[in-house]
Each structure stands twice: as structure tokens, then as C-alpha cells.
Amino acid sequence: MKHVHSLTILATLAVSVTTQAAITGMIVDPNANPIGGATVRAYAAEDSAGMWARIIAGKLDHEPLATVQSAPNGTFSIEVKD
């Protein structure tokens, strides 16, 4: 009678997935002149339930995910990593 021995190998694989988005653009005034030094902020989407939970917790300001200043020619690029 043959005995079959099996070997079980358990492996744990840790995967880190990073979501990244970039938003680029130009800030201009009503006459299409570039605005340098403008503050540009990116915020996470927030539904009304999340907004009320944040306010009830005493956090009145919605914290931005990222903030940049526009260049002298009005251009900006803001990267958001999750």
C-alpha cells in the first residue's frame, strides 16, 4: 500500500494598491489673463450623510486631499494619492 504525502504551502501575499489621479489646468480671470499664486485644492467626494457626520463630530472644515499654488502663468498640476 502506497502512502501519499502531500505538502501544503500557505503563502501570504500582501499587495499594496495605490490609486493616483492628477488634475492639471490653468486659472484665468474673466479676461482670460492667467492668475499666478491661486490656491487649488482637491477634495474627496462627500455625500450629505458624511458631511453631517463630520459636522456633528465638530469638524466644520472639509480637509483637502492635496493643495497646490498655480504657477505665474496660471498653470497647475495637483496629484492625489489614495
PyMOL commands that set and color helices and strands:
alter all, ss='L'
color gray80, all
select helices_A, chain A and resi 48-56
alter helices_A, ss='H'
color red, helices_A
select strands_A, chain A and resi 20-26+39-42+66-69+75-81
alter strands_A, ss='S'
color yellow, strands_A
deselect
rebuild
show_as cartoon
